[in-house]
Amino acid sequence: MRRGLFLSLIMLMTPVAGYAQIAAPVAAETPTDPALLAKAQPIVAVILPDGTMEKMMGPMMQKMMGPMMDGMTKMPIREFLKVGGMDPEKADSLGQGTMEQVMAIIDPNFRKRMDVIVNTMMPAMGRFMSRYEPDMRAGMAEAFAHRYSAAELDQIAAFMKTPVGAKFGAGFMELATDPHYLGRMQKVMPQMMQAMPEILKSSEAELAKLPKPRTYDQLSQAERDRLVTLIGADPAKAN
Protein backbone atom coordinates (compact mmCIF):
# COMPACT_ATOMS: atom_id res chain seq x y z
CA MET A 1 0.00 0.00 0.00
CA ARG A 2 2.75 2.43 0.95
CA ARG A 3 4.73 1.60 -2.18
CA GLY A 4 1.67 2.11 -4.34
CA LEU A 5 0.97 5.49 -2.75
CA PHE A 6 4.62 6.49 -3.06
CA LEU A 7 4.60 5.60 -6.76
CA SER A 8 1.35 7.48 -7.22
CA LEU A 9 2.83 10.59 -5.63
CA ILE A 10 5.88 10.40 -7.90
CA MET A 11 3.67 10.18 -10.97
CA LEU A 12 1.50 13.01 -9.67
CA MET A 13 4.24 15.43 -8.73
CA THR A 14 6.64 14.94 -11.66
CA PRO A 15 4.61 16.99 -14.18
CA VAL A 16 3.81 19.76 -11.73
CA ALA A 17 7.15 20.09 -10.04
CA GLY A 18 7.80 23.26 -11.94
CA TYR A 19 4.72 24.85 -10.42
CA ALA A 20 5.34 23.73 -6.85
CA GLN A 21 9.00 24.49 -6.39
CA ILE A 22 9.92 26.78 -3.50
CA ALA A 23 13.24 28.43 -4.21
CA ALA A 24 15.86 28.94 -1.55
CA PRO A 25 15.82 32.48 -0.16
CA VAL A 26 17.90 34.88 -2.20
CA ALA A 27 19.45 37.84 -0.45
CA ALA A 28 18.52 41.17 -2.01
CA GLU A 29 21.54 42.77 -3.65
CA THR A 30 20.23 46.31 -3.26
CA PRO A 31 17.39 47.84 -1.23
CA THR A 32 14.10 48.25 -3.05
CA ASP A 33 13.21 51.81 -4.00
CA PRO A 34 9.94 52.64 -2.16
CA ALA A 35 8.77 54.86 -5.02
CA LEU A 36 9.28 52.10 -7.59
CA LEU A 37 7.68 49.58 -5.27
CA ALA A 38 4.60 51.76 -4.95
CA LYS A 39 4.30 51.84 -8.75
CA ALA A 40 4.76 48.07 -9.03
CA GLN A 41 2.20 47.02 -6.42
CA PRO A 42 -0.95 47.96 -8.44
CA ILE A 43 0.47 46.07 -11.43
CA VAL A 44 1.04 42.96 -9.36
CA ALA A 45 -2.46 43.21 -7.90
CA VAL A 46 -3.80 42.75 -11.43
CA ILE A 47 -1.42 39.91 -12.31
CA LEU A 48 -1.90 37.96 -9.08
CA PRO A 49 -5.36 38.70 -7.67
CA ASP A 50 -6.74 36.88 -4.64
CA GLY A 51 -7.65 33.25 -5.37
CA THR A 52 -5.26 32.79 -8.29
CA MET A 53 -3.27 29.92 -6.78
CA GLU A 54 -6.35 28.03 -5.64
CA LYS A 55 -7.77 28.36 -9.12
CA MET A 56 -4.54 27.23 -10.76
CA MET A 57 -3.85 24.30 -8.48
CA GLY A 58 -7.49 23.31 -8.19
CA PRO A 59 -9.93 22.86 -11.09
CA MET A 60 -7.48 23.91 -13.81
CA MET A 61 -4.79 21.42 -12.82
CA GLN A 62 -7.31 18.69 -12.07
CA LYS A 63 -8.54 18.93 -15.62
CA MET A 64 -5.03 18.61 -17.06
CA MET A 65 -3.44 16.07 -14.74
CA GLY A 66 -5.27 13.07 -16.19
CA PRO A 67 -3.85 13.39 -19.73
CA MET A 68 -0.41 14.28 -18.37
CA MET A 69 -0.30 11.23 -16.11
CA ASP A 70 -1.53 9.03 -18.93
CA GLY A 71 1.44 10.19 -21.00
CA MET A 72 3.85 9.37 -18.18
CA THR A 73 2.41 5.91 -17.48
CA LYS A 74 2.68 4.95 -21.15
CA MET A 75 6.47 5.42 -21.08
CA PRO A 76 8.66 2.29 -20.78
CA ILE A 77 9.78 1.72 -17.19
CA ARG A 78 13.36 1.39 -18.39
CA GLU A 79 13.36 5.12 -19.15
CA PHE A 80 12.56 5.85 -15.50
CA LEU A 81 15.32 3.46 -14.43
CA LYS A 82 17.85 5.34 -16.56
CA VAL A 83 16.93 8.59 -14.87
CA GLY A 84 17.25 6.80 -11.55
CA GLY A 85 20.86 5.96 -12.32
CA MET A 86 20.76 2.54 -13.96
CA ASP A 87 23.38 2.00 -16.66
CA PRO A 88 21.67 2.90 -19.98
CA GLU A 89 22.91 -0.28 -21.67
CA LYS A 90 21.51 -2.43 -18.87
CA ALA A 91 18.24 -0.52 -18.95
CA ASP A 92 17.96 -0.93 -22.72
CA SER A 93 18.36 -4.68 -22.30
CA LEU A 94 15.11 -4.76 -20.35
CA GLY A 95 11.69 -5.10 -21.91
CA GLN A 96 9.57 -2.23 -23.12
CA GLY A 97 6.86 -2.73 -20.52
CA THR A 98 5.21 0.51 -19.43
CA MET A 99 4.15 1.71 -16.02
CA GLU A 100 0.55 1.32 -17.15
CA GLN A 101 1.07 -2.34 -18.06
CA VAL A 102 2.92 -3.17 -14.87
CA MET A 103 0.43 -1.41 -12.59
CA ALA A 104 -2.46 -3.19 -14.33
CA ILE A 105 -1.03 -6.36 -12.78
CA ILE A 106 0.19 -5.02 -9.43
CA ASP A 107 -2.65 -2.57 -8.76
CA PRO A 108 -5.70 -2.79 -11.04
CA ASN A 109 -7.07 0.28 -9.24
CA PHE A 110 -3.94 2.35 -9.87
CA ARG A 111 -5.67 4.80 -12.22
CA LYS A 112 -8.57 5.28 -9.83
CA ARG A 113 -6.09 5.74 -7.01
CA MET A 114 -4.34 8.44 -9.01
CA ASP A 115 -7.64 10.17 -9.69
CA VAL A 116 -8.43 10.21 -5.96
CA ILE A 117 -5.04 11.76 -5.21
CA VAL A 118 -5.45 14.41 -7.91
CA ASN A 119 -8.99 15.29 -6.86
CA THR A 120 -8.01 15.68 -3.21
CA MET A 121 -4.38 16.77 -3.20
CA MET A 122 -4.50 19.46 -5.88
CA PRO A 123 -7.35 21.45 -4.30
CA ALA A 124 -5.63 21.11 -0.91
CA MET A 125 -2.40 22.41 -2.42
CA GLY A 126 -4.33 25.30 -3.93
CA ARG A 127 -5.81 26.24 -0.57
CA PHE A 128 -2.37 25.99 1.04
CA MET A 129 -0.68 28.15 -1.61
CA SER A 130 -3.44 30.76 -1.46
CA ARG A 131 -2.31 31.60 2.08
CA TYR A 132 0.97 32.83 0.68
CA GLU A 133 -0.39 34.97 -2.13
CA PRO A 134 0.35 38.19 -0.18
CA ASP A 135 4.00 37.12 0.08
CA MET A 136 4.04 36.25 -3.62
CA ARG A 137 2.63 39.64 -4.51
CA ALA A 138 5.20 41.37 -2.31
CA GLY A 139 8.05 39.45 -3.91
CA MET A 140 6.73 40.05 -7.41
CA ALA A 141 6.35 43.77 -6.72
CA GLU A 142 9.96 43.91 -5.53
CA ALA A 143 11.07 42.08 -8.67
CA PHE A 144 9.21 44.59 -10.86
CA ALA A 145 10.72 47.47 -8.92
CA HIS A 146 14.23 46.16 -9.58
CA ARG A 147 13.65 45.28 -13.22
CA TYR A 148 11.84 48.33 -14.51
CA SER A 149 12.33 52.07 -14.32
CA ALA A 150 9.68 54.49 -13.11
CA ALA A 151 8.76 55.41 -16.68
CA GLU A 152 8.50 51.75 -17.70
CA LEU A 153 6.32 50.92 -14.71
CA ASP A 154 4.05 53.82 -15.58
CA GLN A 155 3.67 52.45 -19.12
CA ILE A 156 2.94 48.94 -17.83
CA ALA A 157 0.37 50.31 -15.37
CA ALA A 158 -1.30 52.32 -18.13
CA PHE A 159 -1.51 49.20 -20.28
CA MET A 160 -3.01 47.21 -17.39
CA LYS A 161 -5.78 49.79 -17.13
CA THR A 162 -6.91 49.15 -20.70
CA PRO A 163 -9.41 46.33 -21.42
CA VAL A 164 -6.75 44.27 -23.20
CA GLY A 165 -4.19 44.95 -20.50
CA ALA A 166 -6.60 43.97 -17.74
CA LYS A 167 -7.43 40.74 -19.56
CA PHE A 168 -3.75 39.98 -20.13
CA GLY A 169 -2.80 40.71 -16.54
CA ALA A 170 -5.63 38.73 -14.97
CA GLY A 171 -4.80 35.64 -17.03
CA PHE A 172 -1.01 35.89 -17.04
CA MET A 173 -0.37 33.48 -14.15
CA GLU A 174 -2.91 31.02 -15.49
CA LEU A 175 -0.93 30.62 -18.71
CA ALA A 176 1.27 28.12 -16.84
CA THR A 177 -1.72 25.76 -16.60
CA ASP A 178 -3.24 26.46 -20.00
CA PRO A 179 -4.06 23.17 -21.78
CA HIS A 180 -2.31 24.32 -24.97
CA TYR A 181 0.92 25.00 -23.11
CA LEU A 182 0.72 21.91 -20.92
CA GLY A 183 -0.15 19.79 -23.92
CA ARG A 184 3.11 20.80 -25.57
CA MET A 185 5.02 20.16 -22.37
CA GLN A 186 3.42 16.74 -22.07
CA LYS A 187 4.78 15.80 -25.48
CA VAL A 188 8.27 16.81 -24.37
CA MET A 189 8.29 14.60 -21.26
CA PRO A 190 9.13 11.26 -22.97
CA GLN A 191 11.99 12.84 -24.93
CA MET A 192 13.25 14.57 -21.79
CA MET A 193 13.25 11.30 -19.85
CA GLN A 194 15.20 9.61 -22.65
CA ALA A 195 17.70 12.46 -22.83
CA MET A 196 18.21 12.73 -19.08
CA PRO A 197 21.01 10.12 -18.79
CA GLU A 198 23.02 11.98 -21.42
CA ILE A 199 22.26 15.30 -19.75
CA LEU A 200 23.47 13.93 -16.42
CA LYS A 201 26.75 12.91 -18.02
CA SER A 202 27.62 16.60 -18.37
CA SER A 203 28.26 16.73 -14.63
CA GLU A 204 29.91 13.33 -14.21
CA ALA A 205 33.43 14.53 -15.09
CA GLU A 206 33.30 17.34 -12.54
CA LEU A 207 31.69 15.16 -9.88
CA ALA A 208 34.44 12.58 -10.34
CA LYS A 209 36.95 15.18 -9.17
CA LEU A 210 35.26 15.49 -5.79
CA PRO A 211 36.01 13.11 -2.90
CA LYS A 212 33.40 10.40 -2.45
CA PRO A 213 31.02 10.78 0.50
CA ARG A 214 32.33 9.10 3.60
CA THR A 215 30.79 5.97 5.04
CA TYR A 216 29.73 5.74 8.68
CA ASP A 217 32.84 3.67 9.45
CA GLN A 218 35.06 6.50 8.23
CA LEU A 219 33.64 9.04 10.65
CA SER A 220 35.35 9.94 13.90
CA GLN A 221 33.57 9.14 17.14
CA ALA A 222 32.78 12.83 17.61
CA GLU A 223 31.26 13.00 14.14
CA ARG A 224 29.22 9.86 14.79
CA ASP A 225 27.92 11.28 18.04
CA ARG A 226 26.99 14.53 16.31
CA LEU A 227 25.23 12.65 13.52
CA VAL A 228 23.27 10.53 16.00
CA THR A 229 22.18 13.68 17.83
CA LEU A 230 21.08 15.40 14.62
CA ILE A 231 18.87 12.55 13.43
CA GLY A 232 17.68 11.52 16.86
CA ALA A 233 18.84 7.92 16.55
CA ASP A 234 19.46 5.52 19.42
CA PRO A 235 23.19 5.88 20.25
CA ALA A 236 23.43 2.26 21.38
CA LYS A 237 22.09 0.96 18.07
CA ALA A 238 24.04 3.47 15.97
CA ASN A 239 27.36 2.41 17.42
Disulfide bonds with the S-S distance in Angstrom:
none
